[in-house]
Amino acid sequence: MSSKTKIIVLHLKELIYTGVFVLLGIIFLVLIATMFLPKKPGEKPVYADDARFVPGKYTTTLQLGDQSVDIEVTVDDTLIRSINLVNLNEVIATMYPLMEPCLETIAQQVCEDQTLDSVIYPDENKYTSQLLLRAIAAALEKAQPASPD
C-alpha cells in the first residue's frame, strides 16, 4: 500500500481574513433578515404612554375651486410644533387673501395652547377659520397613534 501524504499549507493571515469575512457575512444576513422579515401579526409599534401623536409631518389638502392647497402640521410625540400652508400658488393667494394671515393666527394659538378647542377668530374670518380648523383637525387625526386592539 502506498499512501501519499498530502501536505496543506495554510497561512495564518488568510485564515484570519476568511474568519472575519465569514463572521461579517453572518452578521449581515441576520441584519437583513431582521429588517425585512414580517413582524408578528399582533405586534404594533410601541409608543410612550403619554404620546399623543406619532412624530412627523402630516398634510391635508384643501380644495378651493379648481385649485388646491396643502396644510402641513408638524408634530412630535406630545406637541404640535408648527402649522404651515404648502403649495400655495399665486391664484389662491390672490383669490383668498385672508388664508395666510388667518392660518398664522390659528397656528400661533394652536401651538401655544396645544388644542383646537380654544382657538378664537374674528367674525369676519369665520368661514375661512373654520375651513382651516377642519383641515388641521384632519391632519392631526392622521397623526394619532394606532389604538391597541
SETOR-223438 format. One record per residue: residue in three letters; chain; z, y, x negated of N, C-alpha, C in turn. Coordinates in steps of 0.001 Angstrom, whole numbers, always signed. Atoms other than C-alpha are relative to their C-alpha. Layout:
N
<atom code="ala" unit="A" n_w="Z" n_v="Y" n_u="X" ca_w="Z" ca_v="Y" ca_u="X" c_w="Z" c_v="Y" c_u="X"/>
...
***
This chain:
149
<atom code="met" unit="A" n_w="+0" n_v="-1168" n_u="-813" ca_w="+0" ca_v="+0" ca_u="+0" c_w="+0" c_v="+1237" c_u="-861"/>
<atom code="ser" unit="A" n_w="+111" n_v="-1225" n_u="+750" ca_w="-999" ca_v="+3214" ca_u="-1235" c_w="+317" c_v="+1153" c_u="+935"/>
<atom code="ser" unit="A" n_w="-344" n_v="-1170" n_u="-813" ca_w="+713" ca_v="+6174" ca_u="+295" c_w="-171" c_v="+1237" c_u="-850"/>
<atom code="lys" unit="A" n_w="+218" n_v="-1241" n_u="+731" ca_w="-425" ca_v="+9528" ca_u="-731" c_w="+983" c_v="+1033" c_u="+522"/>
<atom code="thr" unit="A" n_w="-964" n_v="-1022" n_u="-347" ca_w="+2252" ca_v="+12132" ca_u="-710" c_w="-714" c_v="+1339" c_u="+80"/>
<atom code="lys" unit="A" n_w="+593" n_v="-1319" n_u="-157" ca_w="+1162" ca_v="+15437" ca_u="+648" c_w="+1083" c_v="+1040" c_u="-231"/>
<atom code="ile" unit="A" n_w="-946" n_v="-1059" n_u="+307" ca_w="+2864" ca_v="+18477" ca_u="-658" c_w="-474" c_v="+1257" c_u="+721"/>
<atom code="ile" unit="A" n_w="+290" n_v="-1233" n_u="-719" ca_w="+3002" ca_v="+21523" ca_u="+1596" c_w="+832" c_v="+1095" c_u="-633"/>
<atom code="val" unit="A" n_w="-684" n_v="-1130" n_u="+613" ca_w="+3853" ca_v="+24819" ca_u="+8" c_w="+110" c_v="+1095" c_u="+1062"/>
<atom code="leu" unit="A" n_w="-258" n_v="-1068" n_u="-966" ca_w="+5444" ca_v="+27318" ca_u="+2377" c_w="+629" c_v="+1168" c_u="-746"/>
<atom code="his" unit="A" n_w="-558" n_v="-1198" n_u="+619" ca_w="+6051" ca_v="+30811" ca_u="+1248" c_w="+1048" c_v="+574" c_u="+939"/>
<atom code="leu" unit="A" n_w="-1106" n_v="-509" n_u="-796" ca_w="+9348" ca_v="+32226" ca_u="+2457" c_w="-388" c_v="+1271" c_u="+747"/>
<atom code="lys" unit="A" n_w="+425" n_v="-1250" n_u="-621" ca_w="+7767" ca_v="+35603" ca_u="+3193" c_w="-834" c_v="-283" c_u="+1258"/>
<atom code="glu" unit="A" n_w="+838" n_v="+340" n_u="-1149" ca_w="+5190" ca_v="+34018" ca_u="+5532" c_w="+840" c_v="-601" c_u="+1124"/>
<atom code="leu" unit="A" n_w="-892" n_v="+570" n_u="-1014" ca_w="+7912" ca_v="+32041" ca_u="+7332" c_w="+782" c_v="+1095" c_u="+727"/>
<atom code="ile" unit="A" n_w="-771" n_v="-1098" n_u="-599" ca_w="+9937" ca_v="+35182" ca_u="+7926" c_w="-902" c_v="+829" c_u="+915"/>
<atom code="tyr" unit="A" n_w="+931" n_v="-760" n_u="-836" ca_w="+6899" ca_v="+37129" ca_u="+9228" c_w="-344" c_v="-760" c_u="+1278"/>
<atom code="thr" unit="A" n_w="+340" n_v="+814" n_u="-1169" ca_w="+5951" ca_v="+34274" ca_u="+11543" c_w="+1167" c_v="-45" c_u="+982"/>
<atom code="gly" unit="A" n_w="-1193" n_v="+32" n_u="-863" ca_w="+9521" ca_v="+34020" ca_u="+12892" c_w="+204" c_v="+1321" c_u="+732"/>
<atom code="val" unit="A" n_w="-177" n_v="-1319" n_u="-613" ca_w="+9704" ca_v="+37767" ca_u="+13545" c_w="-1046" c_v="+215" c_u="+1083"/>
<atom code="phe" unit="A" n_w="+1057" n_v="-176" n_u="-1000" ca_w="+6350" ca_v="+37788" ca_u="+15359" c_w="+215" c_v="-903" c_u="+1220"/>
<atom code="val" unit="A" n_w="-293" n_v="+894" n_u="-1128" ca_w="+7323" ca_v="+34785" ca_u="+17481" c_w="+1125" c_v="+581" c_u="+839"/>
<atom code="leu" unit="A" n_w="-1129" n_v="-609" n_u="-707" ca_w="+10609" ca_v="+36485" ca_u="+18408" c_w="-455" c_v="+1228" c_u="+781"/>
<atom code="leu" unit="A" n_w="+527" n_v="-1172" n_u="-708" ca_w="+8821" ca_v="+39740" ca_u="+19293" c_w="-889" c_v="-415" c_u="+1168"/>
<atom code="gly" unit="A" n_w="+847" n_v="+495" n_u="-1082" ca_w="+6296" ca_v="+37794" ca_u="+21372" c_w="+820" c_v="-500" c_u="+1176"/>
<atom code="ile" unit="A" n_w="-877" n_v="+497" n_u="-1068" ca_w="+9067" ca_v="+36088" ca_u="+23354" c_w="+663" c_v="+1160" c_u="+724"/>
<atom code="ile" unit="A" n_w="-624" n_v="-1173" n_u="-616" ca_w="+10840" ca_v="+39403" ca_u="+23954" c_w="-1019" c_v="+748" c_u="+861"/>
<atom code="phe" unit="A" n_w="+1057" n_v="-680" n_u="-757" ca_w="+7545" ca_v="+40957" ca_u="+25081" c_w="-312" c_v="-738" c_u="+1296"/>
<atom code="leu" unit="A" n_w="+281" n_v="+787" n_u="-1203" ca_w="+6849" ca_v="+38124" ca_u="+27528" c_w="+1129" c_v="+114" c_u="+1025"/>
<atom code="val" unit="A" n_w="-1135" n_v="-149" n_u="-919" ca_w="+10353" ca_v="+38363" ca_u="+29019" c_w="-14" c_v="+1391" c_u="+633"/>
<atom code="leu" unit="A" n_w="+72" n_v="-1364" n_u="-518" ca_w="+9971" ca_v="+42124" ca_u="+29393" c_w="-1102" c_v="+127" c_u="+1050"/>
<atom code="ile" unit="A" n_w="+1110" n_v="-42" n_u="-963" ca_w="+6604" ca_v="+41763" ca_u="+31127" c_w="+376" c_v="-754" c_u="+1271"/>
<atom code="ala" unit="A" n_w="-388" n_v="+789" n_u="-1174" ca_w="+7995" ca_v="+39075" ca_u="+33429" c_w="+1012" c_v="+750" c_u="+860"/>
<atom code="thr" unit="A" n_w="-1000" n_v="-723" n_u="-792" ca_w="+10987" ca_v="+41202" ca_u="+34486" c_w="-582" c_v="+1242" c_u="+658"/>
<atom code="met" unit="A" n_w="+590" n_v="-1203" n_u="-587" ca_w="+8804" ca_v="+44241" ca_u="+35130" c_w="-920" c_v="-317" c_u="+1164"/>
<atom code="phe" unit="A" n_w="+1057" n_v="+227" n_u="-971" ca_w="+6058" ca_v="+42634" ca_u="+37172" c_w="+256" c_v="-1115" c_u="+999"/>
<atom code="leu" unit="A" n_w="-298" n_v="+1016" n_u="-1000" ca_w="+7595" ca_v="+39670" ca_u="+38958" c_w="+672" c_v="+653" c_u="+1196"/>
<atom code="pro" unit="A" n_w="-605" n_v="-621" n_u="-1187" ca_w="+8566" ca_v="+40490" ca_u="+42541" c_w="+1502" c_v="-225" c_u="+26"/>
<atom code="lys" unit="A" n_w="-1449" n_v="+102" n_u="-148" ca_w="+12182" ca_v="+41147" ca_u="+43260" c_w="+324" c_v="-934" c_u="+1150"/>
<atom code="lys" unit="A" n_w="-424" n_v="+827" n_u="-1123" ca_w="+14187" ca_v="+39060" ca_u="+45674" c_w="-280" c_v="+760" c_u="+1289"/>
<atom code="pro" unit="A" n_w="+395" n_v="-699" n_u="-1220" ca_w="+13146" ca_v="+39841" ca_u="+49282" c_w="+1058" c_v="+925" c_u="+563"/>
<atom code="gly" unit="A" n_w="-1049" n_v="-837" n_u="-575" ca_w="+16519" ca_v="+41262" ca_u="+50334" c_w="+506" c_v="+1071" c_u="-937"/>
<atom code="glu" unit="A" n_w="-524" n_v="-922" n_u="+1000" ca_w="+17054" ca_v="+43269" ca_u="+47182" c_w="-601" c_v="+1388" c_u="+172"/>
<atom code="lys" unit="A" n_w="+441" n_v="-1384" n_u="-155" ca_w="+16861" ca_v="+47043" ca_u="+47611" c_w="+582" c_v="+822" c_u="-1137"/>
<atom code="pro" unit="A" n_w="-553" n_v="-833" n_u="+1056" ca_w="+17370" ca_v="+49833" ca_u="+45107" c_w="+1404" c_v="+474" c_u="+348"/>
<atom code="val" unit="A" n_w="-1379" n_v="-420" n_u="-209" ca_w="+20978" ca_v="+50821" ca_u="+44659" c_w="+123" c_v="+1480" c_u="-355"/>
<atom code="tyr" unit="A" n_w="-230" n_v="-1418" n_u="+226" ca_w="+21856" ca_v="+54483" ca_u="+45008" c_w="+1500" c_v="+245" c_u="+63"/>
<atom code="ala" unit="A" n_w="-1410" n_v="-352" n_u="-54" ca_w="+25161" ca_v="+56204" ca_u="+44603" c_w="+443" c_v="+100" c_u="+1458"/>
<atom code="asp" unit="A" n_w="-507" n_v="-22" n_u="-1370" ca_w="+27387" ca_v="+56064" ca_u="+47691" c_w="-142" c_v="+1367" c_u="+652"/>
<atom code="asp" unit="A" n_w="+80" n_v="-1337" n_u="-567" ca_w="+27262" ca_v="+59831" ca_u="+48127" c_w="-1430" c_v="+578" c_u="-73"/>
<atom code="ala" unit="A" n_w="+1382" n_v="-475" n_u="+104" ca_w="+23468" ca_v="+60055" ca_u="+47610" c_w="-559" c_v="+289" c_u="+1386"/>
<atom code="arg" unit="A" n_w="+625" n_v="-399" n_u="-1267" ca_w="+21784" ca_v="+61946" ca_u="+50420" c_w="-1494" c_v="-218" c_u="-32"/>
<atom code="phe" unit="A" n_w="+1443" n_v="+52" n_u="+141" ca_w="+18253" ca_v="+61763" ca_u="+49037" c_w="-382" c_v="-916" c_u="-1155"/>
<atom code="val" unit="A" n_w="+605" n_v="+666" n_u="+1149" ca_w="+16023" ca_v="+59742" ca_u="+46781" c_w="-654" c_v="+1122" c_u="-813"/>
<atom code="pro" unit="A" n_w="+517" n_v="-1131" n_u="+770" ca_w="+15267" ca_v="+62199" ca_u="+43947" c_w="-1527" c_v="-1" c_u="-106"/>
<atom code="gly" unit="A" n_w="+1446" n_v="-129" n_u="+134" ca_w="+11714" ca_v="+63525" ca_u="+43792" c_w="-540" c_v="+1218" c_u="+719"/>
<atom code="lys" unit="A" n_w="+690" n_v="-1078" n_u="-715" ca_w="+9160" ca_v="+65889" ca_u="+45307" c_w="-676" c_v="-617" c_u="+1212"/>
<atom code="tyr" unit="A" n_w="+549" n_v="+506" n_u="-1253" ca_w="+8165" ca_v="+65354" ca_u="+48924" c_w="-798" c_v="+1104" c_u="+671"/>
<atom code="thr" unit="A" n_w="+863" n_v="-1003" n_u="-628" ca_w="+5348" ca_v="+67106" ca_u="+50741" c_w="-315" c_v="-367" c_u="+1441"/>
<atom code="thr" unit="A" n_w="+459" n_v="+125" n_u="-1375" ca_w="+4366" ca_v="+67645" ca_u="+54332" c_w="-1158" c_v="+968" c_u="+169"/>
<atom code="thr" unit="A" n_w="+1179" n_v="-842" n_u="-205" ca_w="+1004" ca_v="+69022" ca_u="+55387" c_w="+86" c_v="+691" c_u="+1351"/>
<atom code="leu" unit="A" n_w="+92" n_v="-794" n_u="-1230" ca_w="+808" ca_v="+71821" ca_u="+57941" c_w="-1466" c_v="+285" c_u="+268"/>
<atom code="gln" unit="A" n_w="+1370" n_v="-284" n_u="-384" ca_w="-2474" ca_v="+72079" ca_u="+59776" c_w="-5" c_v="+1322" c_u="+767"/>
<atom code="leu" unit="A" n_w="+83" n_v="-1325" n_u="-612" ca_w="-3218" ca_v="+75732" ca_u="+60605" c_w="-1467" c_v="+282" c_u="+298"/>
<atom code="gly" unit="A" n_w="+1414" n_v="-124" n_u="-350" ca_w="-6500" ca_v="+75890" ca_u="+62484" c_w="-770" c_v="-1098" c_u="-702"/>
<atom code="asp" unit="A" n_w="+756" n_v="+1002" n_u="+749" ca_w="-9069" ca_v="+74176" ca_u="+60301" c_w="+420" c_v="-43" c_u="-1476"/>
<atom code="gln" unit="A" n_w="-536" n_v="-19" n_u="+1366" ca_w="-7083" ca_v="+74900" ca_u="+57108" c_w="+1339" c_v="-734" c_u="-25"/>
<atom code="ser" unit="A" n_w="-1306" n_v="+645" n_u="+127" ca_w="-4041" ca_v="+73086" ca_u="+55775" c_w="+724" c_v="+548" c_u="-1220"/>
<atom code="val" unit="A" n_w="-858" n_v="-418" n_u="+1102" ca_w="-1160" ca_v="+73974" ca_u="+53522" c_w="+1111" c_v="-1042" c_u="-119"/>
<atom code="asp" unit="A" n_w="-1055" n_v="+978" n_u="+232" ca_w="+1461" ca_v="+71707" ca_u="+51952" c_w="+1320" c_v="+697" c_u="-268"/>
<atom code="ile" unit="A" n_w="-1370" n_v="-450" n_u="+278" ca_w="+5194" ca_v="+72313" ca_u="+51996" c_w="+598" c_v="-1045" c_u="-927"/>
<atom code="glu" unit="A" n_w="-573" n_v="+912" n_u="+985" ca_w="+6804" ca_v="+70770" ca_u="+48915" c_w="+1501" c_v="+239" c_u="-101"/>
<atom code="val" unit="A" n_w="-1453" n_v="-75" n_u="+95" ca_w="+10536" ca_v="+70022" ca_u="+48911" c_w="+424" c_v="-859" c_u="-1187"/>
<atom code="thr" unit="A" n_w="-492" n_v="+709" n_u="+1173" ca_w="+12182" ca_v="+69058" ca_u="+45617" c_w="+1484" c_v="-256" c_u="+170"/>
<atom code="val" unit="A" n_w="-1403" n_v="+367" n_u="-174" ca_w="+15472" ca_v="+67159" ca_u="+45840" c_w="+463" c_v="-870" c_u="-1159"/>
<atom code="asp" unit="A" n_w="-593" n_v="+1020" n_u="+852" ca_w="+17839" ca_v="+65312" ca_u="+43565" c_w="+850" c_v="-864" c_u="+920"/>
<atom code="asp" unit="A" n_w="-691" n_v="+958" n_u="-874" ca_w="+20287" ca_v="+62691" ca_u="+44837" c_w="+932" c_v="+638" c_u="+1020"/>
<atom code="thr" unit="A" n_w="-913" n_v="-624" n_u="-961" ca_w="+22602" ca_v="+65164" ca_u="+46570" c_w="-416" c_v="+1404" c_u="+444"/>
<atom code="leu" unit="A" n_w="+314" n_v="-1396" n_u="-290" ca_w="+20952" ca_v="+68610" ca_u="+46593" c_w="-1482" c_v="+228" c_u="+269"/>
<atom code="ile" unit="A" n_w="+1358" n_v="-503" n_u="-187" ca_w="+17845" ca_v="+70327" ca_u="+47885" c_w="-184" c_v="+1068" c_u="-1069"/>
<atom code="arg" unit="A" n_w="+178" n_v="-904" n_u="+1135" ca_w="+16563" ca_v="+72086" ca_u="+44767" c_w="-942" c_v="+1159" c_u="+303"/>
<atom code="ser" unit="A" n_w="+954" n_v="-1081" n_u="-263" ca_w="+13518" ca_v="+74043" ca_u="+45953" c_w="-937" c_v="-391" c_u="+1132"/>
<atom code="ile" unit="A" n_w="+987" n_v="+172" n_u="-1069" ca_w="+11024" ca_v="+74519" ca_u="+48766" c_w="-1128" c_v="+972" c_u="-308"/>
<atom code="asn" unit="A" n_w="+1139" n_v="-828" n_u="+398" ca_w="+7520" ca_v="+75799" ca_u="+47977" c_w="-1209" c_v="-272" c_u="+874"/>
<atom code="leu" unit="A" n_w="+1319" n_v="+182" n_u="-601" ca_w="+4114" ca_v="+76341" ca_u="+49534" c_w="-935" c_v="-471" c_u="-1100"/>
<atom code="val" unit="A" n_w="+937" n_v="+536" n_u="+977" ca_w="+1485" ca_v="+74275" ca_u="+47737" c_w="-1382" c_v="+28" c_u="+639"/>
<atom code="asn" unit="A" n_w="+1390" n_v="-47" n_u="-465" ca_w="-2296" ca_v="+74571" ca_u="+48047" c_w="-222" c_v="+1105" c_u="+1036"/>
<atom code="leu" unit="A" n_w="+184" n_v="-1139" n_u="-898" ca_w="-2056" ca_v="+77940" ca_u="+49776" c_w="-1253" c_v="+749" c_u="-446"/>
<atom code="asn" unit="A" n_w="+1229" n_v="-695" n_u="+384" ca_w="-5570" ca_v="+79343" ca_u="+49773" c_w="-16" c_v="+1398" c_u="+608"/>
<atom code="glu" unit="A" n_w="+85" n_v="-1404" n_u="-427" ca_w="-6663" ca_v="+82923" ca_u="+50438" c_w="-184" c_v="+139" c_u="+1505"/>
<atom code="val" unit="A" n_w="+241" n_v="-75" n_u="-1446" ca_w="-7782" ca_v="+82207" ca_u="+54001" c_w="+1322" c_v="-73" c_u="+758"/>
<atom code="ile" unit="A" n_w="-1295" n_v="+144" n_u="-681" ca_w="-4321" ca_v="+81043" ca_u="+55072" c_w="+894" c_v="+1186" c_u="-310"/>
<atom code="ala" unit="A" n_w="-828" n_v="-1148" n_u="+371" ca_w="-2593" ca_v="+83821" ca_u="+53141" c_w="-419" c_v="+1254" c_u="+769"/>
<atom code="thr" unit="A" n_w="+495" n_v="-1157" n_u="-739" ca_w="-4801" ca_v="+86361" ca_u="+54927" c_w="+270" c_v="-136" c_u="+1493"/>
<atom code="met" unit="A" n_w="-140" n_v="+222" n_u="-1443" ca_w="-4660" ca_v="+84827" ca_u="+58408" c_w="+1469" c_v="-106" c_u="+434"/>
<atom code="tyr" unit="A" n_w="-1423" n_v="+174" n_u="-313" ca_w="-911" ca_v="+84070" ca_u="+58269" c_w="+834" c_v="+713" c_u="-1058"/>
<atom code="pro" unit="A" n_w="-684" n_v="-750" n_u="+1057" ca_w="+665" ca_v="+86856" ca_u="+56198" c_w="+1513" c_v="-196" c_u="-18"/>
<atom code="leu" unit="A" n_w="-1444" n_v="+196" n_u="-30" ca_w="+4206" ca_v="+86004" ca_u="+57313" c_w="+428" c_v="-1332" c_u="-599"/>
<atom code="met" unit="A" n_w="-325" n_v="+1348" n_u="+466" ca_w="+4018" ca_v="+82448" ca_u="+55935" c_w="+827" c_v="+25" c_u="-1285"/>
<atom code="glu" unit="A" n_w="-692" n_v="-11" n_u="+1289" ca_w="+5077" ca_v="+83202" ca_u="+52353" c_w="+1383" c_v="+666" c_u="+69"/>
<atom code="pro" unit="A" n_w="-1336" n_v="-611" n_u="-35" ca_w="+7914" ca_v="+85703" ca_u="+52988" c_w="+970" c_v="-779" c_u="+885"/>
<atom code="cys" unit="A" n_w="-852" n_v="+765" n_u="-900" ca_w="+9233" ca_v="+83601" ca_u="+55845" c_w="+520" c_v="-1256" c_u="-705"/>
<atom code="leu" unit="A" n_w="-430" n_v="+1199" n_u="+718" ca_w="+9317" ca_v="+80459" ca_u="+53686" c_w="+992" c_v="+345" c_u="-1101"/>
<atom code="glu" unit="A" n_w="-944" n_v="-403" n_u="+1048" ca_w="+11038" ca_v="+82337" ca_u="+50864" c_w="+1397" c_v="+218" c_u="+581"/>
<atom code="thr" unit="A" n_w="-1294" n_v="-242" n_u="-653" ca_w="+13808" ca_v="+83441" ca_u="+53259" c_w="+654" c_v="-1319" c_u="+407"/>
<atom code="ile" unit="A" n_w="-534" n_v="+1294" n_u="-431" ca_w="+14210" ca_v="+79962" ca_u="+54709" c_w="+426" c_v="-835" c_u="-1203"/>
<atom code="ala" unit="A" n_w="-302" n_v="+799" n_u="+1191" ca_w="+14108" ca_v="+78286" ca_u="+51274" c_w="+1293" c_v="+455" c_u="-656"/>
<atom code="gln" unit="A" n_w="-1228" n_v="-523" n_u="+599" ca_w="+16825" ca_v="+80572" ca_u="+49952" c_w="+1221" c_v="-448" c_u="+796"/>
<atom code="gln" unit="A" n_w="-1130" n_v="+405" n_u="-839" ca_w="+19108" ca_v="+79817" ca_u="+52907" c_w="+258" c_v="-1510" c_u="-82"/>
<atom code="val" unit="A" n_w="-164" n_v="+1455" n_u="+41" ca_w="+18457" ca_v="+76060" ca_u="+52805" c_w="+570" c_v="-443" c_u="-1343"/>
<atom code="cys" unit="A" n_w="-513" n_v="+379" n_u="+1322" ca_w="+19061" ca_v="+75825" ca_u="+49050" c_w="+1454" c_v="+417" c_u="-192"/>
<atom code="glu" unit="A" n_w="-1395" n_v="-437" n_u="+100" ca_w="+22311" ca_v="+77782" ca_u="+49377" c_w="+915" c_v="-853" c_u="+875"/>
<atom code="asp" unit="A" n_w="-859" n_v="+688" n_u="-953" ca_w="+23687" ca_v="+76004" ca_u="+52471" c_w="-201" c_v="-1511" c_u="+8"/>
<atom code="gln" unit="A" n_w="+338" n_v="+1424" n_u="+38" ca_w="+22024" ca_v="+72584" ca_u="+51904" c_w="-124" c_v="-623" c_u="+1391"/>
<atom code="thr" unit="A" n_w="+218" n_v="+497" n_u="-1352" ca_w="+21315" ca_v="+72258" ca_u="+55627" c_w="-1041" c_v="+863" c_u="+700"/>
<atom code="leu" unit="A" n_w="+971" n_v="-750" n_u="-796" ca_w="+18616" ca_v="+73272" ca_u="+58080" c_w="+639" c_v="+591" c_u="+1250"/>
<atom code="asp" unit="A" n_w="-665" n_v="-410" n_u="-1236" ca_w="+21129" ca_v="+73847" ca_u="+60882" c_w="+434" c_v="+1462" c_u="+7"/>
<atom code="ser" unit="A" n_w="-558" n_v="-1360" n_u="+42" ca_w="+22427" ca_v="+77221" ca_u="+59697" c_w="-1030" c_v="+1063" c_u="-382"/>
<atom code="val" unit="A" n_w="+1048" n_v="-965" n_u="+371" ca_w="+19069" ca_v="+78905" ca_u="+58988" c_w="-110" c_v="+1071" c_u="+1078"/>
<atom code="ile" unit="A" n_w="+122" n_v="-1139" n_u="-906" ca_w="+18865" ca_v="+82368" ca_u="+60538" c_w="-1317" c_v="+689" c_u="-317"/>
<atom code="tyr" unit="A" n_w="+1281" n_v="-672" n_u="+181" ca_w="+15492" ca_v="+84014" ca_u="+61086" c_w="-149" c_v="+1050" c_u="+1096"/>
<atom code="pro" unit="A" n_w="+188" n_v="-1059" n_u="-993" ca_w="+14433" ca_v="+87200" ca_u="+62891" c_w="-914" c_v="-454" c_u="+1139"/>
<atom code="asp" unit="A" n_w="+794" n_v="+371" n_u="-1172" ca_w="+12871" ca_v="+87008" ca_u="+66347" c_w="-1506" c_v="+200" c_u="-211"/>
<atom code="glu" unit="A" n_w="+1434" n_v="-214" n_u="+197" ca_w="+9548" ca_v="+88407" ca_u="+65144" c_w="-645" c_v="-1102" c_u="-853"/>
<atom code="asn" unit="A" n_w="+518" n_v="+1125" n_u="+802" ca_w="+9189" ca_v="+85407" ca_u="+62775" c_w="+385" c_v="-1344" c_u="+615"/>
<atom code="lys" unit="A" n_w="-553" n_v="+1189" n_u="-645" ca_w="+10492" ca_v="+82875" ca_u="+65297" c_w="-924" c_v="-1214" c_u="-96"/>
<atom code="tyr" unit="A" n_w="+917" n_v="+1145" n_u="-60" ca_w="+7405" ca_v="+80661" ca_u="+65666" c_w="-407" c_v="-476" c_u="-1392"/>
<atom code="thr" unit="A" n_w="+326" n_v="+382" n_u="+1381" ca_w="+6437" ca_v="+80733" ca_u="+62002" c_w="+1175" c_v="-724" c_u="-637"/>
<atom code="ser" unit="A" n_w="-1195" n_v="+625" n_u="+561" ca_w="+10019" ca_v="+79899" ca_u="+61025" c_w="+225" c_v="-1398" c_u="+569"/>
<atom code="gln" unit="A" n_w="-178" n_v="+1313" n_u="-608" ca_w="+10237" ca_v="+77033" ca_u="+63495" c_w="-1020" c_v="-1003" c_u="-525"/>
<atom code="leu" unit="A" n_w="+1042" n_v="+858" n_u="+548" ca_w="+6950" ca_v="+75618" ca_u="+62230" c_w="+366" c_v="-453" c_u="-1414"/>
<atom code="leu" unit="A" n_w="-396" n_v="+325" n_u="+1370" ca_w="+8165" ca_v="+75792" ca_u="+58632" c_w="+1225" c_v="-907" c_u="-33"/>
<atom code="leu" unit="A" n_w="-1198" n_v="+842" n_u="-36" ca_w="+11555" ca_v="+74287" ca_u="+59519" c_w="-337" c_v="-1439" c_u="+390"/>
<atom code="arg" unit="A" n_w="+411" n_v="+1362" n_u="-369" ca_w="+9870" ca_v="+71313" ca_u="+61222" c_w="-670" c_v="-708" c_u="-1184"/>
<atom code="ala" unit="A" n_w="+662" n_v="+590" n_u="+1169" ca_w="+7723" ca_v="+70755" ca_u="+58124" c_w="+1012" c_v="-361" c_u="-1087"/>
<atom code="ile" unit="A" n_w="-1045" n_v="+283" n_u="+994" ca_w="+10757" ca_v="+70977" ca_u="+55826" c_w="+810" c_v="-1210" c_u="+436"/>
<atom code="ala" unit="A" n_w="-758" n_v="+1141" n_u="-512" ca_w="+12664" ca_v="+68549" ca_u="+58058" c_w="-786" c_v="-1303" c_u="-176"/>
<atom code="ala" unit="A" n_w="+827" n_v="+1201" n_u="+178" ca_w="+9741" ca_v="+66092" ca_u="+57905" c_w="-8" c_v="-434" c_u="-1467"/>
<atom code="ala" unit="A" n_w="-24" n_v="+334" n_u="+1423" ca_w="+9687" ca_v="+66282" ca_u="+54110" c_w="+1361" c_v="-563" c_u="-408"/>
<atom code="leu" unit="A" n_w="-1341" n_v="+512" n_u="+317" ca_w="+13467" ca_v="+65786" ca_u="+53929" c_w="+221" c_v="-1385" c_u="+590"/>
<atom code="glu" unit="A" n_w="-108" n_v="+1343" n_u="-581" ca_w="+13167" ca_v="+62774" ca_u="+56204" c_w="-638" c_v="-1035" c_u="-918"/>
<atom code="lys" unit="A" n_w="+619" n_v="+902" n_u="+968" ca_w="+10820" ca_v="+61210" ca_u="+53660" c_w="+921" c_v="-256" c_u="-1187"/>
<atom code="ala" unit="A" n_w="-891" n_v="+109" n_u="+1162" ca_w="+13491" ca_v="+61807" ca_u="+51017" c_w="+1255" c_v="-810" c_u="+268"/>
<atom code="gln" unit="A" n_w="-1209" n_v="+758" n_u="-347" ca_w="+16183" ca_v="+59860" ca_u="+52876" c_w="-51" c_v="-1381" c_u="-635"/>
<atom code="pro" unit="A" n_w="+4" n_v="+1368" n_u="+547" ca_w="+17248" ca_v="+56628" ca_u="+51141" c_w="-144" c_v="-1020" c_u="+1128"/>
<atom code="ala" unit="A" n_w="+185" n_v="+1063" n_u="-1001" ca_w="+16345" ca_v="+53417" ca_u="+52940" c_w="+1354" c_v="-501" c_u="+449"/>
<atom code="ser" unit="A" n_w="-1279" n_v="+469" n_u="-544" ca_w="+19113" ca_v="+52254" ca_u="+55231" c_w="+163" c_v="-1486" c_u="-321"/>
<atom code="pro" unit="A" n_w="-225" n_v="+1409" n_u="+305" ca_w="+20694" ca_v="+48950" ca_u="+54179" c_w="-23" c_v="-832" c_u="+1272"/>
<atom code="asp" unit="A" n_w="+89" n_v="+879" n_u="-1172" ca_w="+19931" ca_v="+46099" ca_u="+56553" c_w="+1010" c_v="-1110" c_u="-79"/>
***
